Amino acid sequence: MLKEFKSFIMTGNVIEFAVAVIMAGAVGAVVTGFVNDIVMPLVGQLTGGIDFADMKHVLSPEVVAAEGVEAKAEVAVRYGAWINTLVNLVIVGFVMFMIVKAYNKMKKTVEAPAPAGPSQEELLAEIRDLLKK
């Protein structure tokens, strides 16, 4: 059973999948940082200094007790954070599209064309000649 597990784990597909998951996490973190720290401030500047991450619709405000301690947390719909997530999705989708496109292009150039063999007619003629002998 241990040998079966070892052969399963060491197959190329499992290792490639593990690498893909780790890379996806890293790419996701990079894209999130790119969107939150570079793209969204630029978009906010173009739209009049709006920070999308802070955009929300408050359903019930925060209640503060007499000691200055939060008694009840604010309930809000954070649609600005959702807009940031949508921008992340579009950028990740575009990056993945470009990676797959480059991979497919590289794969086409690496694959050698199949060697041209004899045609069916030539093979049949050869078989016929062998049968005559």
TORSETOR-125958 format. One line per field, with one value per residue: residue number from 1; residue in one letter; x negated, y negated, z negated of N, C-alpha, C in turn. Coordinates in pm, whole numbers. Atoms other than C-alpha are relative to their C-alpha. Example, Ala and Ser with C-alpha at 12.3 -4.5 7.8 and 13.67 -1.06 7.14 Angstrom:
BEGIN
k c(1/2)
r c(A/S)
n.px c(-89/82)
n.py c(119/119)
n.pz c(0/6)
ca.px c(-1230/-1367)
ca.py c(450/106)
ca.pz c(-780/-714)
c.px c(-90/77)
c.py c(-120/-109)
c.pz c(0/-73)
//
This chain:
BEGIN
k c(1/2/3/4/5/6/7/8/9/10/11/12/13/14/15/16/17/18/19/20/21/22/23/24/25/26/27/28/29/30/31/32/33/34/35/36/37/38/39/40/41/42/43/44/45/46/47/48/49/50/51/52/53/54/55/56/57/58/59/60/61/62/63/64/65/66/67/68/69/70/71/72/73/74/75/76/77/78/79/80/81/82/83/84/85/86/87/88/89/90/91/92/93/94/95/96/97/98/99/100/101/102/103/104/105/106/107/108/109/110/111/112/113/114/115/116/117/118/119/120/121/122/123/124/125/126/127/128/129/130/131/132/133)
r c(M/L/K/E/F/K/S/F/I/M/T/G/N/V/I/E/F/A/V/A/V/I/M/A/G/A/V/G/A/V/V/T/G/F/V/N/D/I/V/M/P/L/V/G/Q/L/T/G/G/I/D/F/A/D/M/K/H/V/L/S/P/E/V/V/A/A/E/G/V/E/A/K/A/E/V/A/V/R/Y/G/A/W/I/N/T/L/V/N/L/V/I/V/G/F/V/M/F/M/I/V/K/A/Y/N/K/M/K/K/T/V/E/A/P/A/P/A/G/P/S/Q/E/E/L/L/A/E/I/R/D/L/L/K/K)
n.px c(-83/90/57/-105/-13/121/-8/-106/48/113/-38/15/-122/-17/103/-35/-116/48/73/-100/-73/91/20/-125/-4/98/-48/-114/49/64/-105/-73/84/4/-129/-26/102/36/-111/-114/29/-5/-141/-58/45/-71/-142/-17/56/-81/65/-105/0/-78/-139/-94/-133/-19/-137/-19/129/66/-47/113/-43/45/144/68/16/-103/-103/-61/78/-70/-44/6/25/128/3/131/87/-47/53/141/4/-30/119/94/-44/28/145/43/-46/84/134/-9/-19/129/87/-45/28/144/27/-46/88/124/-27/-10/134/79/-47/51/-103/13/71/-89/23/-58/-146/-73/16/134/1/-77/78/109/-61/-35/124/47/-89/28/122)
n.py c(119/114/14/58/141/68/12/98/134/37/16/138/80/45/100/119/61/65/121/96/57/91/116/76/79/109/95/69/101/108/76/76/115/89/70/85/101/76/27/68/141/74/13/95/135/39/21/109/-29/-100/-126/-101/-91/60/24/-92/51/-39/-41/46/55/-54/55/11/12/120/-8/10/-136/-34/-87/-73/25/55/-93/76/-68/53/-20/42/-118/-89/54/-41/-142/-16/41/-111/-110/32/-3/-139/-65/44/-59/-143/-10/23/-114/-114/30/-18/-144/-67/39/-71/-142/-23/4/-110/-124/-22/-61/-145/-31/-42/-138/-34/14/-127/-71/-58/-112/-110/-56/-77/-122/-80/-56/-104/-116/-66/-80)
n.pz c(0/5/-134/-86/35/-49/-147/-29/33/-85/-140/-47/12/138/28/-76/65/123/-40/-51/114/70/-87/-4/123/-10/-101/60/94/-78/-70/101/35/-116/-11/116/24/-120/-92/61/27/-126/-38/95/-35/-122/31/96/133/72/34/-13/114/108/-42/64/36/140/33/138/43/119/127/93/140/69/25/-129/-52/-99/56/-112/-122/-116/-103/-124/-126/-47/-145/-51/7/-105/-126/-2/-29/-142/-74/19/-84/-139/-21/9/-122/-112/18/-29/-145/-64/30/-79/-140/-20/13/-122/-110/22/-20/-144/-61/52/-60/-135/-82/-15/-125/-108/-38/-129/-8/8/-126/-2/94/-58/-111/60/51/-118/-56/92/-10/-128/15)
ca.px c(0/-287/-442/-111/-83/-443/-388/-65/-228/-531/-331/-375/-11/-3/-330/-223/108/-69/-301/-2/184/-120/-182/185/166/-147/-2/318/124/-79/232/416/124/103/474/497/169/131/444/716/536/493/859/956/746/909/1254/1190/989/1232/1088/1297/1192/1367/1690/1982/2348/2405/2715/2674/2403/2156/2276/2015/2062/1995/1639/1556/1570/1755/2084/2223/2027/2123/2323/2245/2250/1890/1941/1605/1420/1634/1529/1164/1234/1387/1080/862/1067/1030/654/602/812/606/276/390/506/163/-16/197/158/-222/-225/-19/-242/-553/-396/-322/-685/-823/-608/-779/-558/-490/-724/-556/-522/-410/-55/214/180/-194/-143/124/-97/-383/-155/-30/-387/-480/-177/-270/-611)
ca.py c(0/-236/-163/-242/-570/-660/-585/-788/-1088/-1079/-1083/-1393/-1500/-1518/-1709/-1947/-2006/-2082/-2328/-2489/-2536/-2693/-2919/-3020/-3131/-3333/-3489/-3570/-3751/-3946/-4044/-4147/-4368/-4510/-4594/-4731/-4925/-5039/-5007/-5114/-5429/-5534/-5462/-5647/-5946/-5948/-5939/-6233/-6084/-5805/-5505/-5207/-4996/-5241/-5261/-5108/-5148/-5149/-4954/-5015/-5238/-5140/-5189/-5313/-5269/-5547/-5421/-5460/-5086/-4952/-4806/-4706/-4669/-4854/-4658/-4770/-4651/-4692/-4725/-4898/-4586/-4389/-4621/-4556/-4182/-4213/-4401/-4125/-3865/-4042/-4082/-3721/-3601/-3807/-3686/-3324/-3374/-3510/-3221/-2957/-3132/-3139/-2775/-2664/-2859/-2703/-2357/-2390/-2478/-2196/-1924/-1781/-1692/-1323/-1164/-1117/-749/-564/-618/-352/-266/-210/10/214/254/374/626/745/793/988/1212/1284/1414)
ca.pz c(0/-78/263/435/247/333/703/696/530/756/1079/1288/1268/886/867/1145/967/638/810/984/655/488/787/798/435/504/820/631/359/616/811/494/394/746/752/399/401/763/977/734/610/974/1049/732/837/1180/1018/787/498/411/226/335/36/-197/3/-186/-266/-642/-746/-1119/-1265/-1531/-1887/-2135/-2510/-2762/-2824/-2455/-2399/-2096/-2223/-1884/-1562/-1245/-990/-637/-278/-162/213/260/146/389/673/577/589/936/1060/908/1094/1427/1384/1270/1563/1806/1658/1673/2033/2128/1951/2123/2458/2420/2307/2606/2843/2689/2701/3074/3155/2939/3092/3397/3688/3731/3983/4314/4386/4692/4810/4779/5145/5109/4803/4979/5284/5062/4890/5229/5352/5039/5077/5442/5334)
c.px c(-87/-64/100/16/-119/5/108/-49/-109/36/-8/123/18/-100/30/118/-42/-74/98/76/-87/-22/126/13/-95/46/118/-43/-64/106/81/-79/-5/129/18/-99/-35/121/110/-32/1/144/70/-39/73/147/20/-47/79/-85/108/7/85/146/91/133/30/147/34/-136/-53/55/-116/56/-62/-152/-81/-26/115/98/63/-76/89/37/8/-19/-123/-14/-131/-100/39/-49/-148/-14/29/-120/-108/34/-35/-150/-53/43/-86/-139/3/20/-134/-97/39/-29/-149/-38/41/-88/-133/17/7/-139/-85/40/-52/111/-26/-71/98/-38/61/152/65/-19/-136/-10/74/-76/-114/51/34/-123/-56/84/-25/-122/33)
c.py c(-126/-23/-62/-148/-78/-16/-99/-142/-45/-11/-147/-85/-54/-110/-129/-73/-73/-128/-106/-66/-101/-127/-87/-86/-118/-105/-79/-109/-117/-86/-83/-123/-101/-81/-98/-115/-85/-39/-83/-143/-85/-21/-98/-143/-51/-29/-103/32/100/124/108/92/-54/-23/106/-70/53/32/-37/-45/69/-70/4/-22/-125/1/-13/135/29/99/86/-39/-56/113/-79/94/-64/24/-45/115/99/-47/36/148/26/-40/108/116/-25/8/143/77/-36/61/149/24/-15/118/120/-22/21/148/74/-33/74/148/33/4/118/131/11/63/150/31/53/141/27/-14/137/82/68/120/120/66/85/133/94/68/109/126/77/90/123)
c.pz c(0/137/96/-25/53/151/41/-21/96/148/37/-24/-141/-33/76/-63/-128/32/48/-114/-75/82/7/-125/6/100/-55/-96/73/68/-100/-42/113/11/-114/-12/121/83/-66/-44/127/47/-93/31/123/-26/-111/-140/-80/-27/-2/-121/-114/36/-61/-23/-139/-24/-143/-51/-126/-124/-98/-140/-62/-22/129/63/96/-62/109/127/111/96/130/118/60/150/61/-1/108/137/12/37/147/87/-13/94/147/27/-7/125/120/-9/33/149/71/-26/85/148/30/-9/126/119/-11/30/149/64/-45/67/143/83/16/131/104/41/137/-4/-9/127/8/-93/57/115/-55/-55/114/57/-89/9/129/-12/-80)
//
